[in-house]
């Protein structure tokens, strides 16, 4: 399979793309966690764990 990707060449547009990709990934993670049958405490713990690895 071949995929062609056209990336922005301007720094501001690259930064905007990175921001939007991060938002989509974050929203996906939150949606997944919300669907799980875990307690509120367990969900908060996993979110804190993920946030700790991102900083």
N, C-alpha and C positions, 0 to 999 in steps of 0.2 A: 504494500500500500504506500502510495506517495501522497504527502501532504504539503501544500504550499502555504506558507504563512507570511503575511505582509506585516512587518512590524513598523511602528513609527520611527522616523529617523530623528525627529526633534526631541530634545531632552524633556521638555514640559509634557509632551504627549507620551513619552515613555513612562514618566512618573505617574501620569494619570492612568495609564494602562495597568501599571503595577498596583496602584491603589484599588482599581476596580476588580482586578483578579483576587486581591486579598479579601475584599468585601464578599465576593462570591464564595470563596473558600470558607470564610468565617460564617456566613449565613448557612452554608451546607452543614458545617459542623454543629451549629446550634440546632438546626432542624433535626439532625440525626439524634442528638442528645435528648431533645424534647420528646421524641418518639419512644425512647427507651422506657422500660417499666421500672426504672430505678427510683429510689426515694429522692426527695429534693436535696437532701444532704449529699447523697452520692453524686448527683448531677453537679452540684456546686464544687465538690471535690475534684471531679474530672475536669471541669472548666478551669479551676485554679491550677491544676497540674499542667494543662495545656498552655495556659497563660505564662506559667513559670518557665516553660521551655522556649517560649517565643521572646522572652526578654533577655 
